[in-house]
């Protein structure tokens, strides 16, 4: 299913993108293919909102 078909709050997308970004960095040496896919999904989620990962992290509203 394309990421654009998910029905969730934009903040959820940003939180997921940030988590995937961090995951990709933590696992790039252990599981490089999985880390790369996590990074790609993070990028796709950010692009849905016109942001890069750094901007997405700054846009997350803290509860």
Phi and psi restraints in degrees (range 20) as a CNS / XPLOR table:
assign (resid 1 and name C) (resid 2 and name N)
       (resid 2 and name CA) (resid 2 and name C) 1.0 -63.3 20.0 2
assign (resid 2 and name N) (resid 2 and name CA)
       (resid 2 and name C) (resid 3 and name N) 1.0 146.1 20.0 2
assign (resid 2 and name C) (resid 3 and name N)
       (resid 3 and name CA) (resid 3 and name C) 1.0 -60.3 20.0 2
assign (resid 3 and name N) (resid 3 and name CA)
       (resid 3 and name C) (resid 4 and name N) 1.0 -28.9 20.0 2
assign (resid 3 and name C) (resid 4 and name N)
       (resid 4 and name CA) (resid 4 and name C) 1.0 -68.0 20.0 2
assign (resid 4 and name N) (resid 4 and name CA)
       (resid 4 and name C) (resid 5 and name N) 1.0 -12.8 20.0 2
assign (resid 4 and name C) (resid 5 and name N)
       (resid 5 and name CA) (resid 5 and name C) 1.0 -89.4 20.0 2
assign (resid 5 and name N) (resid 5 and name CA)
       (resid 5 and name C) (resid 6 and name N) 1.0 -3.7 20.0 2
assign (resid 5 and name C) (resid 6 and name N)
       (resid 6 and name CA) (resid 6 and name C) 1.0 -74.3 20.0 2
assign (resid 6 and name N) (resid 6 and name CA)
       (resid 6 and name C) (resid 7 and name N) 1.0 134.0 20.0 2
assign (resid 6 and name C) (resid 7 and name N)
       (resid 7 and name CA) (resid 7 and name C) 1.0 -102.8 20.0 2
assign (resid 7 and name N) (resid 7 and name CA)
       (resid 7 and name C) (resid 8 and name N) 1.0 94.4 20.0 2
assign (resid 7 and name C) (resid 8 and name N)
       (resid 8 and name CA) (resid 8 and name C) 1.0 -149.0 20.0 2
assign (resid 8 and name N) (resid 8 and name CA)
       (resid 8 and name C) (resid 9 and name N) 1.0 167.5 20.0 2
assign (resid 8 and name C) (resid 9 and name N)
       (resid 9 and name CA) (resid 9 and name C) 1.0 -68.2 20.0 2
assign (resid 9 and name N) (resid 9 and name CA)
       (resid 9 and name C) (resid 10 and name N) 1.0 142.9 20.0 2
assign (resid 9 and name C) (resid 10 and name N)
       (resid 10 and name CA) (resid 10 and name C) 1.0 -54.7 20.0 2
assign (resid 10 and name N) (resid 10 and name CA)
       (resid 10 and name C) (resid 11 and name N) 1.0 -33.5 20.0 2
assign (resid 10 and name C) (resid 11 and name N)
       (resid 11 and name CA) (resid 11 and name C) 1.0 -64.5 20.0 2
assign (resid 11 and name N) (resid 11 and name CA)
       (resid 11 and name C) (resid 12 and name N) 1.0 -32.7 20.0 2
assign (resid 11 and name C) (resid 12 and name N)
       (resid 12 and name CA) (resid 12 and name C) 1.0 -62.8 20.0 2
assign (resid 12 and name N) (resid 12 and name CA)
       (resid 12 and name C) (resid 13 and name N) 1.0 -43.1 20.0 2
assign (resid 12 and name C) (resid 13 and name N)
       (resid 13 and name CA) (resid 13 and name C) 1.0 -58.3 20.0 2
assign (resid 13 and name N) (resid 13 and name CA)
       (resid 13 and name C) (resid 14 and name N) 1.0 -44.4 20.0 2
assign (resid 13 and name C) (resid 14 and name N)
       (resid 14 and name CA) (resid 14 and name C) 1.0 -66.7 20.0 2
assign (resid 14 and name N) (resid 14 and name CA)
       (resid 14 and name C) (resid 15 and name N) 1.0 -39.9 20.0 2
assign (resid 14 and name C) (resid 15 and name N)
       (resid 15 and name CA) (resid 15 and name C) 1.0 -65.0 20.0 2
assign (resid 15 and name N) (resid 15 and name CA)
       (resid 15 and name C) (resid 16 and name N) 1.0 -43.3 20.0 2
assign (resid 15 and name C) (resid 16 and name N)
       (resid 16 and name CA) (resid 16 and name C) 1.0 -64.0 20.0 2
assign (resid 16 and name N) (resid 16 and name CA)
       (resid 16 and name C) (resid 17 and name N) 1.0 -42.9 20.0 2
assign (resid 16 and name C) (resid 17 and name N)
       (resid 17 and name CA) (resid 17 and name C) 1.0 -60.9 20.0 2
assign (resid 17 and name N) (resid 17 and name CA)
       (resid 17 and name C) (resid 18 and name N) 1.0 -43.5 20.0 2
assign (resid 17 and name C) (resid 18 and name N)
       (resid 18 and name CA) (resid 18 and name C) 1.0 -64.2 20.0 2
assign (resid 18 and name N) (resid 18 and name CA)
       (resid 18 and name C) (resid 19 and name N) 1.0 -43.9 20.0 2
assign (resid 18 and name C) (resid 19 and name N)
       (resid 19 and name CA) (resid 19 and name C) 1.0 -62.4 20.0 2
assign (resid 19 and name N) (resid 19 and name CA)
       (resid 19 and name C) (resid 20 and name N) 1.0 -42.2 20.0 2
assign (resid 19 and name C) (resid 20 and name N)
       (resid 20 and name CA) (resid 20 and name C) 1.0 -66.6 20.0 2
assign (resid 20 and name N) (resid 20 and name CA)
       (resid 20 and name C) (resid 21 and name N) 1.0 -36.3 20.0 2
assign (resid 20 and name C) (resid 21 and name N)
       (resid 21 and name CA) (resid 21 and name C) 1.0 -62.3 20.0 2
assign (resid 21 and name N) (resid 21 and name CA)
       (resid 21 and name C) (resid 22 and name N) 1.0 -48.9 20.0 2
assign (resid 21 and name C) (resid 22 and name N)
       (resid 22 and name CA) (resid 22 and name C) 1.0 -63.1 20.0 2
assign (resid 22 and name N) (resid 22 and name CA)
       (resid 22 and name C) (resid 23 and name N) 1.0 -42.0 20.0 2
assign (resid 22 and name C) (resid 23 and name N)
       (resid 23 and name CA) (resid 23 and name C) 1.0 -57.5 20.0 2
assign (resid 23 and name N) (resid 23 and name CA)
       (resid 23 and name C) (resid 24 and name N) 1.0 -45.2 20.0 2
assign (resid 23 and name C) (resid 24 and name N)
       (resid 24 and name CA) (resid 24 and name C) 1.0 -61.8 20.0 2
assign (resid 24 and name N) (resid 24 and name CA)
       (resid 24 and name C) (resid 25 and name N) 1.0 -36.7 20.0 2
assign (resid 24 and name C) (resid 25 and name N)
       (resid 25 and name CA) (resid 25 and name C) 1.0 -72.1 20.0 2
assign (resid 25 and name N) (resid 25 and name CA)
       (resid 25 and name C) (resid 26 and name N) 1.0 -40.1 20.0 2
assign (resid 25 and name C) (resid 26 and name N)
       (resid 26 and name CA) (resid 26 and name C) 1.0 -67.7 20.0 2
assign (resid 26 and name N) (resid 26 and name CA)
       (resid 26 and name C) (resid 27 and name N) 1.0 -29.4 20.0 2
assign (resid 26 and name C) (resid 27 and name N)
       (resid 27 and name CA) (resid 27 and name C) 1.0 -111.0 20.0 2
assign (resid 27 and name N) (resid 27 and name CA)
       (resid 27 and name C) (resid 28 and name N) 1.0 8.2 20.0 2
assign (resid 27 and name C) (resid 28 and name N)
       (resid 28 and name CA) (resid 28 and name C) 1.0 -63.2 20.0 2
assign (resid 28 and name N) (resid 28 and name CA)
       (resid 28 and name C) (resid 29 and name N) 1.0 -28.4 20.0 2
assign (resid 28 and name C) (resid 29 and name N)
       (resid 29 and name CA) (resid 29 and name C) 1.0 -88.5 20.0 2
assign (resid 29 and name N) (resid 29 and name CA)
       (resid 29 and name C) (resid 30 and name N) 1.0 -27.1 20.0 2
assign (resid 29 and name C) (resid 30 and name N)
       (resid 30 and name CA) (resid 30 and name C) 1.0 -87.4 20.0 2
assign (resid 30 and name N) (resid 30 and name CA)
       (resid 30 and name C) (resid 31 and name N) 1.0 -47.4 20.0 2
assign (resid 30 and name C) (resid 31 and name N)
       (resid 31 and name CA) (resid 31 and name C) 1.0 -133.4 20.0 2
assign (resid 31 and name N) (resid 31 and name CA)
       (resid 31 and name C) (resid 32 and name N) 1.0 75.2 20.0 2
assign (resid 31 and name C) (resid 32 and name N)
       (resid 32 and name CA) (resid 32 and name C) 1.0 -58.7 20.0 2
assign (resid 32 and name N) (resid 32 and name CA)
       (resid 32 and name C) (resid 33 and name N) 1.0 -37.8 20.0 2
assign (resid 32 and name C) (resid 33 and name N)
       (resid 33 and name CA) (resid 33 and name C) 1.0 -68.6 20.0 2
assign (resid 33 and name N) (resid 33 and name CA)
       (resid 33 and name C) (resid 34 and name N) 1.0 -42.0 20.0 2
assign (resid 33 and name C) (resid 34 and name N)
       (resid 34 and name CA) (resid 34 and name C) 1.0 -66.1 20.0 2
assign (resid 34 and name N) (resid 34 and name CA)
       (resid 34 and name C) (resid 35 and name N) 1.0 -41.1 20.0 2
assign (resid 34 and name C) (resid 35 and name N)
       (resid 35 and name CA) (resid 35 and name C) 1.0 -62.6 20.0 2
assign (resid 35 and name N) (resid 35 and name CA)
       (resid 35 and name C) (resid 36 and name N) 1.0 -40.8 20.0 2
assign (resid 35 and name C) (resid 36 and name N)
       (resid 36 and name CA) (resid 36 and name C) 1.0 -64.3 20.0 2
assign (resid 36 and name N) (resid 36 and name CA)
       (resid 36 and name C) (resid 37 and name N) 1.0 -42.6 20.0 2
assign (resid 36 and name C) (resid 37 and name N)
       (resid 37 and name CA) (resid 37 and name C) 1.0 -64.8 20.0 2
assign (resid 37 and name N) (resid 37 and name CA)
       (resid 37 and name C) (resid 38 and name N) 1.0 -40.0 20.0 2
assign (resid 37 and name C) (resid 38 and name N)
       (resid 38 and name CA) (resid 38 and name C) 1.0 -60.4 20.0 2
assign (resid 38 and name N) (resid 38 and name CA)
       (resid 38 and name C) (resid 39 and name N) 1.0 -42.3 20.0 2
assign (resid 38 and name C) (resid 39 and name N)
       (resid 39 and name CA) (resid 39 and name C) 1.0 -63.4 20.0 2
assign (resid 39 and name N) (resid 39 and name CA)
       (resid 39 and name C) (resid 40 and name N) 1.0 -43.0 20.0 2
assign (resid 39 and name C) (resid 40 and name N)
       (resid 40 and name CA) (resid 40 and name C) 1.0 -62.8 20.0 2
assign (resid 40 and name N) (resid 40 and name CA)
       (resid 40 and name C) (resid 41 and name N) 1.0 -42.9 20.0 2
assign (resid 40 and name C) (resid 41 and name N)
       (resid 41 and name CA) (resid 41 and name C) 1.0 -65.3 20.0 2
assign (resid 41 and name N) (resid 41 and name CA)
       (resid 41 and name C) (resid 42 and name N) 1.0 -40.4 20.0 2
assign (resid 41 and name C) (resid 42 and name N)
       (resid 42 and name CA) (resid 42 and name C) 1.0 -58.3 20.0 2
assign (resid 42 and name N) (resid 42 and name CA)
       (resid 42 and name C) (resid 43 and name N) 1.0 -45.6 20.0 2
assign (resid 42 and name C) (resid 43 and name N)
       (resid 43 and name CA) (resid 43 and name C) 1.0 -61.5 20.0 2
assign (resid 43 and name N) (resid 43 and name CA)
       (resid 43 and name C) (resid 44 and name N) 1.0 -43.3 20.0 2
assign (resid 43 and name C) (resid 44 and name N)
       (resid 44 and name CA) (resid 44 and name C) 1.0 -61.7 20.0 2
assign (resid 44 and name N) (resid 44 and name CA)
       (resid 44 and name C) (resid 45 and name N) 1.0 -44.1 20.0 2
assign (resid 44 and name C) (resid 45 and name N)
       (resid 45 and name CA) (resid 45 and name C) 1.0 -62.8 20.0 2
assign (resid 45 and name N) (resid 45 and name CA)
       (resid 45 and name C) (resid 46 and name N) 1.0 -42.7 20.0 2
assign (resid 45 and name C) (resid 46 and name N)
       (resid 46 and name CA) (resid 46 and name C) 1.0 -63.1 20.0 2
assign (resid 46 and name N) (resid 46 and name CA)
       (resid 46 and name C) (resid 47 and name N) 1.0 -42.4 20.0 2
assign (resid 46 and name C) (resid 47 and name N)
       (resid 47 and name CA) (resid 47 and name C) 1.0 -62.9 20.0 2
assign (resid 47 and name N) (resid 47 and name CA)
       (resid 47 and name C) (resid 48 and name N) 1.0 -31.7 20.0 2
assign (resid 47 and name C) (resid 48 and name N)
       (resid 48 and name CA) (resid 48 and name C) 1.0 -58.7 20.0 2
assign (resid 48 and name N) (resid 48 and name CA)
       (resid 48 and name C) (resid 49 and name N) 1.0 -26.8 20.0 2
assign (resid 48 and name C) (resid 49 and name N)
       (resid 49 and name CA) (resid 49 and name C) 1.0 -109.8 20.0 2
assign (resid 49 and name N) (resid 49 and name CA)
       (resid 49 and name C) (resid 50 and name N) 1.0 8.5 20.0 2
assign (resid 49 and name C) (resid 50 and name N)
       (resid 50 and name CA) (resid 50 and name C) 1.0 69.4 20.0 2
assign (resid 50 and name N) (resid 50 and name CA)
       (resid 50 and name C) (resid 51 and name N) 1.0 31.2 20.0 2
assign (resid 50 and name C) (resid 51 and name N)
       (resid 51 and name CA) (resid 51 and name C) 1.0 -125.3 20.0 2
assign (resid 51 and name N) (resid 51 and name CA)
       (resid 51 and name C) (resid 52 and name N) 1.0 163.2 20.0 2
assign (resid 51 and name C) (resid 52 and name N)
       (resid 52 and name CA) (resid 52 and name C) 1.0 -101.4 20.0 2
assign (resid 52 and name N) (resid 52 and name CA)
       (resid 52 and name C) (resid 53 and name N) 1.0 169.5 20.0 2
assign (resid 52 and name C) (resid 53 and name N)
       (resid 53 and name CA) (resid 53 and name C) 1.0 -56.5 20.0 2
assign (resid 53 and name N) (resid 53 and name CA)
       (resid 53 and name C) (resid 54 and name N) 1.0 -39.9 20.0 2
assign (resid 53 and name C) (resid 54 and name N)
       (resid 54 and name CA) (resid 54 and name C) 1.0 -62.8 20.0 2
assign (resid 54 and name N) (resid 54 and name CA)
       (resid 54 and name C) (resid 55 and name N) 1.0 -41.7 20.0 2
assign (resid 54 and name C) (resid 55 and name N)
       (resid 55 and name CA) (resid 55 and name C) 1.0 -67.1 20.0 2
assign (resid 55 and name N) (resid 55 and name CA)
       (resid 55 and name C) (resid 56 and name N) 1.0 -37.6 20.0 2
assign (resid 55 and name C) (resid 56 and name N)
       (resid 56 and name CA) (resid 56 and name C) 1.0 -61.3 20.0 2
assign (resid 56 and name N) (resid 56 and name CA)
       (resid 56 and name C) (resid 57 and name N) 1.0 -44.2 20.0 2
assign (resid 56 and name C) (resid 57 and name N)
       (resid 57 and name CA) (resid 57 and name C) 1.0 -60.9 20.0 2
assign (resid 57 and name N) (resid 57 and name CA)
       (resid 57 and name C) (resid 58 and name N) 1.0 -40.9 20.0 2
assign (resid 57 and name C) (resid 58 and name N)
       (resid 58 and name CA) (resid 58 and name C) 1.0 -70.2 20.0 2
assign (resid 58 and name N) (resid 58 and name CA)
       (resid 58 and name C) (resid 59 and name N) 1.0 -21.7 20.0 2
assign (resid 58 and name C) (resid 59 and name N)
       (resid 59 and name CA) (resid 59 and name C) 1.0 -86.1 20.0 2
assign (resid 59 and name N) (resid 59 and name CA)
       (resid 59 and name C) (resid 60 and name N) 1.0 -10.8 20.0 2
assign (resid 59 and name C) (resid 60 and name N)
       (resid 60 and name CA) (resid 60 and name C) 1.0 -67.3 20.0 2
assign (resid 60 and name N) (resid 60 and name CA)
       (resid 60 and name C) (resid 61 and name N) 1.0 126.5 20.0 2
assign (resid 60 and name C) (resid 61 and name N)
       (resid 61 and name CA) (resid 61 and name C) 1.0 -86.3 20.0 2
assign (resid 61 and name N) (resid 61 and name CA)
       (resid 61 and name C) (resid 62 and name N) 1.0 124.5 20.0 2
assign (resid 61 and name C) (resid 62 and name N)
       (resid 62 and name CA) (resid 62 and name C) 1.0 -81.8 20.0 2
assign (resid 62 and name N) (resid 62 and name CA)
       (resid 62 and name C) (resid 63 and name N) 1.0 137.6 20.0 2
